[in-house]
Amino acid sequence: MAGTALPLGLLALALAWGGPVWFLLGPSFTGGMVMHMGVVAIAAPLIAIGLSGSRWDITRRWPRLCGPLVASVLEFAAVWGWHMPGPHEAARAATPFLLLEQGSFLATGLLVWLSCLGAGGERQGGGILALLLTSMHMTLLGALLTLAPRPLYDHEACLGLTVLEDQSLGGVVMLLVGGAAYLAGGLALAARLLNTGRGAPC
């Protein structure tokens, strides 16, 4: 899996940033959310699996600075910060802000997945907690976007939807893809921890 994860992750990243999303959904809120989830919930974990334990794994060099909970807080700040109306619309209006937004999503997403996948011993519990907390805050943000009574951003809509419906659809994408990916990662780490405990000598 590790041998194919890195190329698959890079392919997912290329598709998220330059694939068919813009042709199908255009510069809509849903299109931006599909791109965001493609980066943090699909490309980032695959790239992290491919890099984990290698010389490119920065969490091995600076384990205290790159711990799971620190990484989770950084990703929380990036995700919620860029979904505030001002920063979000700035990223849609100017390429430098878009590059900064997407770069921060990739960097913090990679940091979370690398720090959690490589967590061993006493840090393994921190990795589980970090992924579950990230799943919770992405689910919460997705729910807020889905249930908002008015549009929060100045966007074009896609697929013949109204602006509010497009925003709600984008929120559903975050709920289903973002929340589920991090939850699955946390449960997988918990299962690994339990299996390690069962295999330990009494």
N, C-alpha and C positions, 0 to 999 in steps of 0.2 A: 504493500500500500504506500509506504513512504517513498518508494522509487517513482511512482506515478503521480503522487499527490502534488508535487511541485509543478510539473508541467500542466496538470489539470487546473491547479489554482491560477497559474499565469494565464491560461486560456480563459478561465472564468472572469479574470480581471479584465482581459482584453475585450471580452464580449460585453461586460458591464459598462466599460467606458467608451467603446467604439462599435458595439454590435448593433443588432436590429432594434434595440429599445427605442432609439430616437426616431427610427423610421416608422415604428408601429404606434408609439405613444407620444412622440414629439416632446416639446419642452413643458409637459404638464407636470402636476404634482405627483401623479402616479408614476410617470416616467422617471422622475428624479428619485422616487422611493425605491423603484425596482433597481435602479443603478446603485443606490446606497446599500440595499440589502444584498445585491450581488457582490459588492465589495466586502462588507463586514461579516456576512453570514455564510457565504459560499467560498469566495476566493481566499479570504484571510485564513479560515481554518485549514483549508487545503495547503496553502503555502506554509503555514505554521507546522503542519505535519511533516512537510518535506524538509523544513529547515531545523526542526527541533533536534537538539543534541549536536548539531554541526557547528563549524566555526563561525557560521553566520547567525547563530542563535545568541542574540545580545543578552538574553536573560541568564545565560551561563556566566557571562563576564561580570555582570553587575546584578547579582541575585537580590541584593537588598533594595536597590533602586527600582528593580523591575519585578517586584513581587506581584502576585495575582491581585491583591486588593488595591494596591496602588494603580495598577493597570486598569482595573475596573472603574476606579474613580476618574481617571483620565478619560476613559471612553465615555463615561456618563457626561462629563463636562463637554466633550466634543459633540456628542449626539444632541444633547439638549441645547447647547449653545448655538449650534448651526440650525436648529429648528425654531429658534426665536425668529419672529417675523423680520426684524431688521437684518441680521446676518444672513438669513435664508434668501431674502430677496436680493441682497448684495451679491451673493454667489450666483444668482441667476442673471444678474445684470452686467457683471464684469468678469472676464476670464481669470484674472489673477485671484479673485476671491473664490471662484469655482475651483481652481487648482488647489488653493489652500484648504478649502472645505474637503475635497476628495482626498487630498494628501493626509489630512488629519484623521479622516475616517479609516483610511488604510493603515496608517501608523498605529493608531490606538487599537484598532481591531487586531492587527498582528501582535501587538504587545500583549493584549489580553490572552489570545489563544496560545502564544508561545509560553507565556508565564504559567498558564494553567496546565498545558500539556506536559511541560517539563517539570512540573511541581512533584517533588518526591518527599517521602517521610512526613515531617510535620507540616510542610507547606502544601501537602495534597488536599487537606481540608480547606485551606485558603483558596485553592484553585476551584474546588467545588462551590464554595460560597461565592466567589467572584463571578462564576458563570451563571449561577442561579440569580444573583442580584442583577446582573446585566439583563438576563431574561425578563426579570420583573420590571425593570425600568423601561425596557423597550416595549413590553406589553402595555404598561401604563401610558406611555406616550402614544402608542398606536391607538389605544382606546380613546384618549383625549382627541386625537385627530379625527377618528371615526365618528365620534359623538358630538363634536363641536357644532353649535347651532348656526354658525355663520362661517364664511371663508376667513381664514387667518392670513392668507397670502394672496398676492396679486399674480395669478397664474392663468395661463390658458388651460382649458379642459381637454380631455381626450375622449375618444370613442363616443362622441355625441353626448357626453354627460354635462351637467351643469358644473360650475366651478366648485360648489359645495359637495356635489356627488363625487367629483374627481378627488377632492381632498379626503373624503371618507374612504374611497377605494384605496388611496395611498396608505391611510391608516390601517386598513385591513391587511395590506401587504406587510406592513411592519409587524402587526400582531402575529400573523401566521408564519412568516418567514423568520423575522428577527427573534421574536420570543421563543419560537420552537427550536431554532438552531442552538441558541445558548442553553436552553433547558435540556436539550438532548446531550449537549456537551457535558453539562453538569452531572446528568444522570450516568453518562458513560464513565466519568471519572469516579463517581460514587461506586459504581459496579466494580471498577478496577481496584478501588481501595478495599472493598469487601472481599474480593477474590484474593487479594494479597494477604489480608488478615486470615482468611481460611487456610491459606497455604503455609502460614508461619508455624513453626514448631511450638508445641505447647510447653 
